[in-house]
Amino acid sequence: MSKHPQPERSCFPISPRRRLLLLAVVTAICVIPVAFIIGSAFSGDGALAAVGFVLFLVTSPFSVLLLVAAYKTRLFIDERGLEARGTVGMFSVSVSWDDIQRIRIEPGSEGAILKAPLQGRASKLMKLCAGASYRGVSVYSPEVQQFVAEGRYIPLEAFTWWFQKGDLPEQIEKYCQRVLEDS
């Protein structure tokens, strides 16, 4: 029996700056409980160690989630299409090149705009984020908000570095030039 040859896939991890930021946040989260625990060893105060231990238990799941995001978020590209892992929550989203209307490559606002809405849990999660804002400023532009609300958008901002300084646009062009023409 012969195995079917696997298509050549290009893999792009999260942008180095984003990974560094996530690791810095994890470090900041972990330093406080560890400081309490170490401080209790010097002072002999058991209550301080208990507080540090409880803080560590409370913050650990969040730290693990950030570490998973830093090291498991990936974008795969091959002749079939693209697969984004971890860009919409912790879900994987795969789409063929035929399903993509265009790739938006504006710095910091990269994403795949689809011809038809996504189906499944990732789409539902993305629709919840359509009106997301921070201190009254929308996370997405009005155009992108519309695509998100329709379920036709896959965010690719996590790979900004590869769009700007890497060969991600060339890899996309290699398989489907049409999706970059309108960008």
C-alpha contacts under 8 A as a table, 3 or more apart, distances in Angstrom:
res1	aa1	res2	aa2	distance
7	P	78	D	6.67
7	P	79	E	7.22
8	E	78	D	6.08
8	E	79	E	7.85
9	R	76	F	6.24
9	R	77	I	5.48
9	R	78	D	4.71
10	S	76	F	5.52
10	S	77	I	5.13
10	S	78	D	6.44
10	S	171	Q	7.55
11	C	74	R	6.69
11	C	75	L	5.73
11	C	76	F	4.61
11	C	77	I	6.64
12	F	74	R	5.60
12	F	75	L	5.04
12	F	76	F	6.42
12	F	159	F	7.30
12	F	162	W	7.32
12	F	168	L	7.85
13	P	71	Y	7.57
13	P	72	K	7.69
13	P	73	T	6.16
13	P	74	R	4.60
13	P	75	L	6.48
13	P	159	F	7.15
14	I	18	R	6.74
14	I	19	R	6.41
14	I	70	A	6.82
14	I	71	Y	7.55
14	I	73	T	5.82
14	I	74	R	6.17
14	I	158	A	5.45
14	I	159	F	5.37
15	S	18	R	5.37
15	S	19	R	6.31
15	S	158	A	5.94
15	S	159	F	5.06
15	S	160	T	6.30
15	S	161	W	5.12
15	S	162	W	6.75
16	P	19	R	5.08
16	P	20	L	6.13
16	P	161	W	7.27
17	R	20	L	5.06
17	R	21	L	6.16
17	R	161	W	7.97
18	R	21	L	5.00
18	R	22	L	6.16
18	R	70	A	7.64
18	R	158	A	7.13
19	R	22	L	5.12
19	R	23	L	6.16
19	R	70	A	5.06
19	R	71	Y	7.65
20	L	23	L	5.08
20	L	24	A	6.08
21	L	24	A	5.02
21	L	25	V	6.25
22	L	25	V	5.15
22	L	26	V	6.27
22	L	66	L	6.21
22	L	67	L	7.20
22	L	70	A	6.24
23	L	26	V	5.03
23	L	27	T	6.11
23	L	66	L	7.69
23	L	67	L	7.03
23	L	70	A	7.34
24	A	27	T	5.02
24	A	28	A	6.14
25	V	28	A	5.04
25	V	29	I	6.12
26	V	29	I	5.08
26	V	30	C	6.17
26	V	63	S	5.31
26	V	66	L	6.89
26	V	67	L	7.41
27	T	30	C	5.17
27	T	31	V	6.00
28	A	31	V	5.30
28	A	32	I	7.04
29	I	32	I	6.35
29	I	33	P	7.80
29	I	59	T	6.85
29	I	63	S	7.16
30	C	33	P	5.93
30	C	34	V	6.37
30	C	56	F	6.96
30	C	59	T	7.55
30	C	60	S	7.82
30	C	63	S	7.77
31	V	34	V	5.20
31	V	35	A	5.90
32	I	35	A	5.07
32	I	36	F	6.39
32	I	52	G	7.50
33	P	36	F	5.12
33	P	37	I	6.34
33	P	51	V	7.61
33	P	52	G	4.21
33	P	53	F	6.53
33	P	55	L	5.61
33	P	56	F	5.35
34	V	37	I	5.05
34	V	38	I	6.08
34	V	52	G	6.41
34	V	56	F	7.60
35	A	38	I	5.15
35	A	39	G	5.81
35	A	52	G	7.48
36	F	39	G	4.99
36	F	40	S	6.13
36	F	48	L	5.78
36	F	49	A	5.92
36	F	51	V	7.10
36	F	52	G	4.79
37	I	40	S	5.20
37	I	41	A	6.59
37	I	48	L	6.57
37	I	49	A	4.45
37	I	50	A	7.71
37	I	52	G	5.26
37	I	53	F	6.99
38	I	41	A	5.15
38	I	42	F	6.69
38	I	49	A	7.67
39	G	42	F	5.26
39	G	43	S	6.10
39	G	48	L	7.30
39	G	49	A	7.68
40	S	43	S	5.03
40	S	44	G	5.27
40	S	45	D	4.99
40	S	46	G	6.16
40	S	47	A	7.68
40	S	48	L	5.28
40	S	49	A	5.24
41	A	44	G	5.33
41	A	45	D	7.28
41	A	49	A	7.70
45	D	48	L	5.63
45	D	49	A	7.04
46	G	49	A	5.17
46	G	50	A	6.31
47	A	50	A	4.97
47	A	51	V	6.21
48	L	51	V	5.16
48	L	52	G	6.20
49	A	52	G	5.00
49	A	53	F	6.04
50	A	53	F	5.05
50	A	54	V	6.14
51	V	54	V	5.19
51	V	55	L	6.09
52	G	55	L	5.11
52	G	56	F	6.05
53	F	56	F	5.01
53	F	57	L	6.26
54	V	57	L	5.08
54	V	58	V	6.19
55	L	58	V	5.09
55	L	59	T	6.06
56	F	59	T	5.30
56	F	60	S	5.76
57	L	60	S	5.42
57	L	61	P	7.68
58	V	61	P	6.99
59	T	62	F	5.47
59	T	63	S	6.28
60	S	63	S	4.98
60	S	64	V	6.10
61	P	64	V	5.10
61	P	65	L	6.18
62	F	65	L	5.06
62	F	66	L	6.30
63	S	66	L	5.15
63	S	67	L	6.20
64	V	67	L	5.03
64	V	68	V	6.15
65	L	68	V	5.14
65	L	69	A	6.24
66	L	69	A	4.98
66	L	70	A	6.10
67	L	70	A	4.96
67	L	71	Y	6.23
68	V	71	Y	5.35
68	V	72	K	5.44
68	V	73	T	7.62
69	A	72	K	5.54
69	A	73	T	5.52
69	A	86	G	6.67
69	A	90	M	7.71
70	A	73	T	6.41
72	K	85	R	7.33
72	K	86	G	6.89
73	T	84	A	7.65
73	T	85	R	5.29
73	T	86	G	4.65
73	T	87	T	6.61
74	R	84	A	6.01
74	R	85	R	5.13
74	R	86	G	6.84
75	L	82	L	7.07
75	L	83	E	5.77
75	L	84	A	4.59
75	L	85	R	6.26
75	L	159	F	7.79
76	F	82	L	5.59
76	F	83	E	5.05
76	F	84	A	6.45
77	I	80	R	7.83
77	I	81	G	5.97
77	I	82	L	4.57
77	I	83	E	6.55
77	I	171	Q	7.36
77	I	172	I	7.22
78	D	81	G	5.61
78	D	82	L	6.53
78	D	175	Y	6.99
79	E	97	W	7.98
79	E	175	Y	5.43
80	R	96	S	5.47
80	R	97	W	6.54
81	G	94	S	7.32
81	G	95	V	5.67
81	G	96	S	4.01
81	G	97	W	4.67
81	G	175	Y	7.95
82	L	94	S	5.80
82	L	95	V	5.67
82	L	96	S	6.42
82	L	97	W	7.32
83	E	92	S	6.82
83	E	93	V	5.54
83	E	94	S	4.16
83	E	95	V	6.45
84	A	87	T	6.19
84	A	92	S	5.64
84	A	93	V	5.26
84	A	94	S	6.42
84	A	156	L	7.87
85	R	88	V	7.67
85	R	90	M	6.96
85	R	91	F	6.06
85	R	92	S	4.21
85	R	93	V	6.40
86	G	89	G	5.70
86	G	90	M	4.25
86	G	91	F	5.31
86	G	92	S	6.03
87	T	90	M	6.79
87	T	91	F	7.17
87	T	92	S	7.64
87	T	154	I	7.64
87	T	155	P	6.34
87	T	156	L	6.88
87	T	158	A	7.21
88	V	91	F	5.74
88	V	92	S	7.47
88	V	93	V	7.86
88	V	122	A	6.04
88	V	125	L	7.26
88	V	126	M	6.50
88	V	154	I	7.42
88	V	155	P	7.25
89	G	122	A	7.23
89	G	125	L	7.35
91	F	122	A	6.05
92	S	122	A	7.80
93	V	122	A	7.34
95	V	99	D	6.22
95	V	100	I	7.29
96	S	99	D	5.36
96	S	100	I	6.93
97	W	100	I	5.35
97	W	176	C	6.66
97	W	179	V	7.96
98	D	101	Q	7.69
99	D	114	L	5.80
99	D	115	K	5.62
99	D	116	A	7.00
100	I	103	I	7.48
100	I	112	A	6.64
100	I	113	I	5.99
100	I	114	L	4.36
100	I	115	K	5.74
100	I	179	V	6.85
101	Q	112	A	7.71
101	Q	113	I	5.62
101	Q	114	L	5.03
101	Q	115	K	5.13
101	Q	179	V	6.17
102	R	112	A	6.17
102	R	113	I	5.41
102	R	114	L	7.05
102	R	178	R	7.44
102	R	179	V	4.05
102	R	180	L	6.07
102	R	181	E	7.75
102	R	182	D	6.71
102	R	183	S	6.98
103	I	110	E	7.31
103	I	111	G	5.82
103	I	112	A	4.52
103	I	113	I	6.00
103	I	179	V	5.50
103	I	180	L	5.69
103	I	183	S	6.38
104	R	109	S	7.27
104	R	110	E	5.07
104	R	111	G	5.11
104	R	112	A	6.10
104	R	113	I	7.08
104	R	180	L	7.66
104	R	183	S	5.45
105	I	109	S	6.79
105	I	110	E	4.63
105	I	111	G	6.88
105	I	163	F	7.36
105	I	183	S	6.19
106	E	109	S	5.31
106	E	110	E	5.64
106	E	183	S	7.89
107	P	110	E	6.38
107	P	157	E	7.98
107	P	160	T	6.57
107	P	164	Q	7.55
108	G	157	E	5.50
108	G	160	T	6.10
109	S	140	Y	7.85
109	S	155	P	7.78
109	S	156	L	7.54
109	S	157	E	5.59
110	E	155	P	6.42
110	E	156	L	5.06
110	E	157	E	4.88
110	E	160	T	6.95
111	G	153	Y	6.60
111	G	154	I	5.42
111	G	155	P	4.39
111	G	156	L	4.52
111	G	157	E	6.64
112	A	153	Y	5.66
112	A	154	I	5.03
112	A	155	P	6.57
112	A	156	L	7.08
113	I	147	F	7.14
113	I	152	R	5.71
113	I	153	Y	4.80
113	I	154	I	6.67
114	L	117	P	6.77
114	L	152	R	4.77
114	L	153	Y	6.07
114	L	154	I	7.90
115	K	152	R	6.83
116	A	151	G	7.95
116	A	152	R	6.08
117	P	123	S	7.80
117	P	150	E	6.28
117	P	151	G	4.66
117	P	152	R	4.55
117	P	153	Y	7.99
118	L	122	A	7.86
118	L	123	S	5.50
118	L	151	G	5.60
118	L	152	R	6.16
119	Q	122	A	7.47
119	Q	123	S	5.73
119	Q	124	K	7.92
120	G	123	S	5.59
120	G	124	K	6.65
121	R	124	K	5.09
121	R	125	L	6.19
122	A	125	L	5.14
122	A	126	M	6.12
123	S	126	M	5.06
123	S	127	K	6.19
123	S	151	G	5.58
124	K	127	K	5.20
124	K	128	L	6.51
124	K	151	G	7.68
125	L	128	L	5.24
125	L	129	C	6.85
126	M	129	C	5.25
126	M	130	A	6.75
126	M	148	V	6.39
126	M	149	A	7.76
126	M	151	G	6.90
127	K	130	A	5.24
127	K	148	V	5.72
127	K	149	A	5.02
127	K	150	E	7.27
127	K	151	G	6.11
128	L	131	G	7.44
128	L	149	A	7.95
129	C	132	A	5.11
129	C	148	V	7.59
130	A	140	Y	7.70
130	A	145	Q	5.25
130	A	146	Q	7.55
130	A	148	V	5.35
130	A	149	A	5.32
131	G	138	S	6.99
131	G	139	V	7.80
131	G	140	Y	7.89
131	G	145	Q	6.77
132	A	138	S	6.00
132	A	139	V	5.73
132	A	140	Y	7.51
133	S	136	G	5.67
133	S	137	V	5.14
133	S	138	S	4.01
133	S	139	V	5.03
133	S	140	Y	7.95
134	Y	137	V	5.22
134	Y	138	S	6.34
134	Y	139	V	6.76
138	S	141	S	6.87
140	Y	143	E	7.90
140	Y	144	V	5.77
140	Y	145	Q	5.67
141	S	144	V	5.27
141	S	145	Q	6.03
142	P	145	Q	4.95
142	P	146	Q	6.32
143	E	146	Q	5.35
143	E	147	F	6.69
144	V	147	F	5.04
144	V	148	V	6.09
144	V	153	Y	7.53
145	Q	148	V	5.03
145	Q	149	A	6.02
146	Q	149	A	5.12
146	Q	150	E	6.24
147	F	150	E	5.10
147	F	151	G	6.18
147	F	152	R	5.09
147	F	153	Y	5.46
148	V	151	G	4.98
148	V	152	R	5.90
148	V	153	Y	5.21
149	A	152	R	7.70
150	E	153	Y	7.94
155	P	158	A	7.75
156	L	159	F	5.75
156	L	160	T	7.29
157	E	160	T	5.18
159	F	162	W	5.46
159	F	163	F	6.55
160	T	163	F	5.07
160	T	164	Q	6.21
161	W	164	Q	5.19
161	W	165	K	5.63
161	W	166	G	6.69
162	W	165	K	5.35
162	W	166	G	4.09
162	W	167	D	6.33
162	W	168	L	5.53
163	F	166	G	5.82
163	F	167	D	6.84
163	F	168	L	5.28
163	F	169	P	5.96
166	G	169	P	7.93
167	D	170	E	5.23
167	D	171	Q	6.22
168	L	171	Q	5.07
168	L	172	I	6.25
169	P	172	I	5.12
169	P	173	E	6.05
169	P	180	L	7.99
170	E	173	E	4.97
170	E	174	K	6.02
171	Q	174	K	5.05
171	Q	175	Y	6.80
172	I	175	Y	5.54
172	I	176	C	5.94
172	I	177	Q	6.82
172	I	180	L	7.82
173	E	176	C	5.12
173	E	177	Q	4.18
173	E	178	R	7.71
173	E	179	V	7.90
173	E	180	L	6.96
174	K	177	Q	6.61
176	C	179	V	6.18
176	C	180	L	7.88
177	Q	180	L	5.67
177	Q	181	E	6.65
178	R	181	E	5.40
178	R	182	D	7.89
179	V	182	D	6.94
179	V	183	S	7.68
180	L	183	S	5.27
